[in-house]
Amino acid sequence: MLTTLKTAYTDTRAADLAWGLGREPLPALAVLDLQLHDFAVQLRLLGASHQVLLEGEGSRCSETVACMSGNSTPLPLGVSTLVDGREYEFAARVEELSQGAFAGRAQELLALVADHPHGLAGTFPGSPNAFTALLAQWNEGTVGWRTWHAYPQEGRLVTTRTCVGARVPAALRPPGAGGLDMGGLPGGLPGGLPSGLSDGLSGEAAPQVPCV
């Protein structure tokens, strides 16, 4: 799904992005509801940023990558933790590209996401290469998603990968882990997603997330 977002860029620098878990749903410019096996997943575009809400099999997760204050941290290279009793893995990379390479990469990614039933992308007025895109995935009992945040004025592309995996038995959890309450989600579209999708990365390998 590809949409043109009727708004100006609100997050205009890659360095302004922050990551946070457990936030309530923020005002969204576009939303895609999915049903991946027993998990309801909601992909949300927030300006030049994203939010993903997940609920299923007794667990909830809310991930936000955006320019925000409070309950967030500067965009980390990698995170491994428990969210509502499930394994949660997050990785991010900032890639710097020349103007020509950036345009080619942007159009390749937009075509990939726009034509996929589990993809949501939004472009911004003023530049065909200014966009945010999300793509959800189900793979061997885990739910994952990839996102791309394009900053053509800087020549920077921010890529993130997330995996929400197996439930960890309570007896094996560290004290205080796995108790986050993430709020509810609507159900949505049925379907699955094949593995092996390109994430558009080149050069140095990004931190690996098991399910993607």
C-alpha positions in Angstrom: 0.0 0.0 0.0 1.4 3.4 -1.1 -0.1 6.7 -0.1 0.9 10.3 -0.4 0.9 11.9 3.0 -0.9 15.3 3.1 1.6 16.9 5.4 5.0 18.5 5.5 8.0 16.6 6.9 7.8 16.7 10.7 11.0 14.7 11.4 13.7 16.1 9.1 16.9 14.8 10.5 17.9 11.1 11.0 19.7 12.1 14.2 16.4 13.2 15.8 14.9 9.7 15.7 14.4 8.0 19.0 13.1 4.5 20.0 10.6 3.6 22.6 8.4 0.7 23.8 5.0 0.8 25.5 3.6 4.1 24.1 -0.1 4.5 23.5 -1.1 4.9 19.8 0.0 8.3 18.5 -1.8 10.3 15.8 -1.2 8.5 12.5 -1.2 9.8 8.9 -1.8 6.3 7.5 -2.7 2.9 9.1 -2.6 -0.7 7.9 -4.2 -3.5 10.0 -3.0 -7.0 9.4 -3.7 -10.5 10.9 -0.6 -12.7 10.8 -1.6 -16.1 12.1 -2.8 -15.4 15.7 -1.3 -11.9 15.9 -3.0 -8.6 15.1 -0.5 -6.1 13.7 -1.1 -2.5 13.1 1.4 -0.5 11.0 1.2 3.2 11.6 3.0 6.1 9.7 3.7 9.1 11.9 5.2 11.9 9.9 8.7 10.7 8.9 8.5 8.0 11.6 6.6 4.9 12.5 4.7 3.0 15.2 3.9 -0.7 15.2 1.3 -2.2 17.6 1.0 -6.0 18.0 -1.3 -8.2 20.0 -1.7 -11.9 20.1 -1.4 -15.1 22.1 -1.7 -13.2 25.4 1.1 -10.7 24.6 1.1 -7.1 23.5 3.9 -4.9 22.1 4.1 -1.2 21.0 7.2 0.0 19.2 7.7 3.7 18.2 10.6 5.2 16.2 10.0 8.9 16.0 11.1 12.3 17.1 9.6 12.3 20.6 10.3 13.2 24.2 10.0 11.0 27.3 10.0 7.2 27.6 12.4 6.9 24.7 16.1 6.6 24.0 18.3 7.7 21.0 18.0 5.2 18.2 20.0 2.2 19.3 22.1 -0.1 17.1 20.5 -3.1 18.8 18.2 -4.1 21.6 17.4 -7.5 23.1 14.8 -7.6 25.9 11.5 -9.1 27.0 8.2 -7.5 26.1 5.1 -8.9 27.9 7.0 -12.1 28.3 8.2 -12.5 24.7 11.6 -12.2 23.2 12.0 -8.8 21.5 14.9 -8.0 19.2 15.5 -4.6 17.5 18.3 -3.4 15.2 18.9 -0.2 13.4 21.3 1.2 10.9 21.9 4.6 9.3 23.3 4.5 5.8 24.7 7.5 3.9 24.2 7.5 0.1 25.1 9.7 -2.8 22.2 11.6 -4.5 22.0 9.1 -7.4 22.3 6.0 -5.2 19.7 7.4 -2.8 17.2 8.0 -5.6 17.6 4.4 -6.9 17.4 2.8 -3.5 14.3 4.9 -2.6 12.4 3.9 -5.7 13.4 0.2 -5.3 12.1 0.1 -1.7 8.9 2.0 -2.5 8.1 -0.5 -5.3 8.8 -3.4 -3.0 6.5 -2.2 -0.2 3.8 -0.6 -2.3 3.0 -3.9 -4.1 3.1 -6.1 -1.0 -0.1 -6.9 0.9 1.7 -6.5 4.2 3.5 -3.3 3.3 2.7 0.4 4.0 4.6 3.3 2.6 3.9 7.1 2.6 5.7 9.7 0.5 5.9 13.4 1.4 5.1 16.4 -0.8 8.1 18.1 -2.4 10.4 15.0 -3.0 9.6 11.6 -4.5 12.4 10.2 -2.4 11.1 11.4 1.0 9.2 8.5 2.5 8.6 6.2 5.4 7.9 2.5 4.7 7.0 -0.6 6.8 6.8 -4.2 5.9 5.5 -6.9 8.2 6.4 -10.6 8.2 5.5 -14.0 9.8 8.2 -16.6 9.9 8.4 -19.8 11.8 6.3 -18.7 14.8 7.6 -15.2 15.1 6.4 -11.8 13.9 8.8 -9.3 12.5 8.8 -6.0 10.6 11.3 -3.9 8.7 11.1 -0.1 8.3 12.8 2.5 6.2 13.0 6.2 6.9 14.3 8.3 4.0 16.0 11.7 4.5 17.0 12.8 1.0 18.1 16.3 2.1 20.8 14.5 4.2 21.4 11.6 1.9 20.6 9.2 4.8 18.4 6.1 4.9 17.5 4.7 8.4 16.6 1.0 8.3 15.2 -0.9 11.3 14.4 -4.6 11.9 12.3 -6.0 14.7 11.4 -9.6 15.7 8.9 -10.6 18.4 9.6 -14.2 19.2 8.8 -17.0 21.6 7.3 -16.6 25.0 9.8 -17.1 27.8 8.5 -19.2 30.7 7.9 -17.1 33.8 10.4 -19.1 35.8 13.2 -18.2 33.3 12.5 -14.4 33.2 14.7 -12.0 35.0 13.0 -10.2 38.0 10.5 -7.6 36.7 10.8 -8.7 33.1 7.9 -9.2 30.7 5.3 -7.2 32.5 4.6 -4.4 30.1 1.0 -3.5 29.3 0.8 -2.4 25.7 -2.8 -1.7 25.1 -5.2 -3.3 22.6 -5.3 -3.5 18.8 -7.9 -4.0 16.2 -7.9 -7.1 14.0 -7.5 -6.9 10.3 -6.4 -8.4 7.0 -5.6 -12.2 6.8 -2.5 -13.5 5.2 1.2 -14.6 5.5 4.5 -13.2 4.2 7.2 -15.1 2.5 10.7 -15.0 3.9 13.8 -13.8 2.1 12.8 -10.3 1.3 15.6 -7.8 0.5 16.0 -5.1 3.1 17.9 -2.7 0.8 21.1 -2.8 2.9 24.5 -2.9 1.3 28.1 -2.7 2.7 28.7 -3.5 6.3 26.2 -5.9 7.8 23.6 -4.6 10.2 22.9 -6.4 13.5 21.1 -9.6 12.9 17.5 -10.2 14.0 16.7 -13.9 14.1 13.3 -13.9 12.3 14.2 -11.7 9.4 
